[in-house]
Amino acid sequence: MRRALATAWLLAAAAALAGCGDKPQTLQSGVKVDTQAFQGTGLPYAVPGWKQGDKGSWEQQLKTRTQQTQNEYTKVN
C-alpha cells in the first residue's frame, strides 16, 4: 500500500514537471507581419502579374481572385 502510494506520487510529480521543458515558440521565418499586405514578403512566390509594393496591383489581384475563384455563382455551370 505504501509503495503504491509513493509510486502514484512520483508519477504525479513527473507529470506535473513534464510541461516545464517546453521551449518558447517564436516566428523563425523572418517575415515581418506588421507591414501592409500589398507590400509583400520579399519572397519570389507570388501570383504572376502582381508587383510587390504596388497597392493598385494588389487590389486588382484581389478583385480578380474574388470574381474567378471565390464567387460561387460563376462556378456553377
N, C-alpha and C positions, 0 to 999 in steps of 0.2 A: 504494500500500500504506500509506504513512504517513498519507495523507489519510483513508483509510477507517478506520484505527485511531483517529485523532483524532476522527472523526465518531462512532465507536462509543463512545468515552469520553465525549464530550459528551452523547450520548443517555442513557448510563448515569447520568451525573451529574444530568441533568434529571429522569430517572425517580426517582432517589433523593431529590431535593429536592421532588418533587411532593406528598408527604404532609405537608410542613411547613406548608402553607397551610390545614390543617383548622381550622375554628372549633370551640370547645367546645360540646357539645350539652347544654343544660340544659332542665329542665322549665319551660315558659313558661306553662302553663295556670293556675297559681296555686292548684291544688288540693293541699291538704295530704294526703299519703299516710300520715302517721303517726297518724291518728285511727282509732277503731273503725269498722268497716264500717257499722254501723247509724246512725252519726252523719250520714251522707250527705255530699254535696259542696257543698251550698248552692245547687246549680243546680236550676231548676224541672223538669228532665227526670227524672221518677220515675214508678213504677208507681202508678196510681190506687189509693188505699186505704192506701198506705204513708206514715206520718208520719216525717219525718226526725228522728232523735234518740230515737225510741221503740223500744227493744230488742224488746219483745213484738211490735210490729207488723212489725219486720224478720224475726223468727223465723217469724211466720205467713206472710209473703210467701214466704220460702224453702221452707217446708213445702208451700205451695200450688203453687209453681213445680215443685218436685220431683215432686209427685203428678200434675200435669196435663201437663207438657211433657217431663220428663226420665225418666219411667217408661215403658220400652218395652212393658211388659205391658199398659198401658192404651191404648197407641197401636194395637195390633193389634186389628182388628175381625173 
